[in-house]
Amino acid sequence: MNTSTPTSAPKRLMLDQKNFFDFLRAQRPSPPAADPQTLDGYLTALIIGPRFIDPRQWIPSFVGEGALMALEHTTEAQALQSLVAAYNAISSGLGDTPETWRPRLTAHGDPASAPYLSAGGFLLGTKFAPKLWKPVLLGEEGDLIGPIREMADTRANLDAAAVAKVAKAVVAIRAHFMPRRAKSFR
C-alpha cells in the first residue's frame, strides 16, 4: 500500500516585479518592453494575434538567448519564469473570463499612468505577423483596433469606461483571429 502523500509540482522561482523590470531594463540590447504597461500590451498582441508565435521567437529578446537553458536558480531563469507567468496570466484571463479580463493599465491621475505605453507595446507585438495584422491595424475589417489606437494619444483619458472599452476591443480582436489562429496549430 502506498502511504505517501501526493506532491504538487515544484513552484518555479520568479523575480518580484521590481527586480524583474530592473532585469529587463538592464538587458542589452534593450528588450521590446521594460515596463509593466508596455509588456502587457506586447504580450496581449502575441496572445490574441492571427497565429501562434513560438515563444522561442520572442523570449530571447527579453531575457537573452541563454535564458531558455539557464539553470533553475539563476537570475536569468527566474526572469524567464516571470515573463512566462505574465504571458500565462493574460492568456488564462482572456481564455477563462474574457468578460471580466482587463489590461494592466494604471488608473487615470496616477503618476505612472501612461496608456500610450500599452498601446505602443501592443503595436510592437504585432510585428511577428505584419501582413495578417495589417487589415485590422488599418481598420479594413471594422474598427476593432480603435480603442487601442486611442490609447496611443499621450492625452488619452484612462477612466474605468476607457479600460473596459480597450478590454472589449482586445476580446473582439481575439475572437476575430480565433479561426485563423486555430488553423495555425494544425
N, C-alpha and C positions, 0 to 999 in steps of 0.2 A: 504494500500500500504506500502510495506517495503522500508523505506528510508535509512536503514543502509547500510554502505559500507562493502563489504566482507573483511574479515581479513585473512591474511595468517597464517599458523601455527607458533606458537611461535618459535623463534630462540633458539636453545639449547646452553647453555653456555658451552664453552670449555676452556681448558687451552691453552695459547700460546705455541709455540713449545719448548721454553726453559723450561718453567715450567712443561710441560708435560714430557719431558725427565728427568728433575730433579726428578719429582714424581716417574717415573719408576725406576731410579737409587736408590732411597731411599727405594723401596719395599723390604721386607724380607718375604719369600725367594725371591731371585732375579728373575725377570721375564726372559723369554727366549730371550728377546731383549730389550735393553735400550738405543739404539741409532737409528737415522733415517734409516741408511742403513740396519742394521740387521732387524729392524722392517719391512721395505719394503720387504725384501726377505722372511721373515716369513709369512707375510700376503699374499704375492703373491702365495706362495706354497699352503696355505689354500684355496685360491680363485680358483686356476686352477687345483687343485688335482682331484683324481679319484672319490671322493664322497664329498657331502656337510658335513662339520664339524659343528655341532651345536655350536654356539658361547658360550653357557654355558660351553662347554668343555675347551675352551682356554682363554676366557676373564678373569676369576678369576686369572689365573697365571700371568696376567699383573697388574690388578688393585685391586686384593683382592676379597675374597668371598663376602663381603658385598656391593661391588660397584653396583651390579645389583639391589640392593634395596635401594641405598643411596638417600638421599633427594637431590632435584634438585640443590641447590646452594652449595653443599659441594664440596670439592676438589676431592673426590672420584668420584662423579657423573660427574664432569667436565672432569676428566681424562678418564672416561668411554666414554664420548661423543667424546673426542679427538681420542681415539682408534678406535671407530666405524667410525668416519669421515675418518681416514686414510684407513681403510678397504674399505669403500664405494668409496673413490676416486680411488683406484686401480681397484676395481670391475667395476665401471662405465667406467673408461678409457679403460679397456680391452673389455668390452661389447659394448661400443658405438663407439670407434675409435681404434680398435686393430692395425690398420696400422700405427698410429702415437703415440701409447702409448709407454712410455719409463719408465724403472725402475728408482727409486730415487737413482741415483749414482752421486757422486761429480766428477767433471772434473779431468782428469789426471794432476798432478802438484799441485793441491790444497792440502794443508797440511792435510785436512780431508779426502782425497781420500783413501779409503780402500775397494776396491771392494770385497775382501775376506769376509768382514763383511756381505755384502748382500748375498753372496754365502752360508756362514755359517747359516744365518737366514733362507734362503730357505731350506737348508737341515734339520734344526730343525723343520720347518713347515711340513715336510713330515711324522713326527712321528705318526700322527693320523691314517694313513693308510699304514703302512710299507710294508705289503705284496702286496698291489696294486701298490705302488710306485716302488718296487724292480726292476721289469723288465726295467723300464725307467732309474732308477738310475744306473743300471749295463750295460745299453746300449744294452739290449737284444731286444729292439723294435726300433732299429735305434739309432743313437747318438743324440737324441733330447736334452739331458742334457749337451752336450759338451760345449757350450759357458758359461753356468753357472758354470760347473766344472772348466773351465779355469780361472774364476774369483777367485777361491779358492787359486790360486797361489799368494802369497804375492807380487810377482814381476809383476803381471798382468798389462798390459798397458791398460789404460781406455781412449781411444780416442772415438770420435763420432761413428766411424765404429764398435768398440767393443760393445758400448752401444746398437747400432742398432741390432747387432748380438744377444745379450742377449735378447732384446725385441722380436726378431723374434723367438727365442727358446721358450720363455715363451708363445707366441701366439700359436706356434706349439704344445706344451705340452697341453695347454688348449684345442685345437681342438682334440688332441689325446684322451683326457679323457672325452670330452663332452658327447659322447653317454652313457658311464658308469655313469657319473655324473647325467645326465638326469634321468636315472633309479633310482638313489638314492633318488629322490624327490617323487617317486610314492609310 
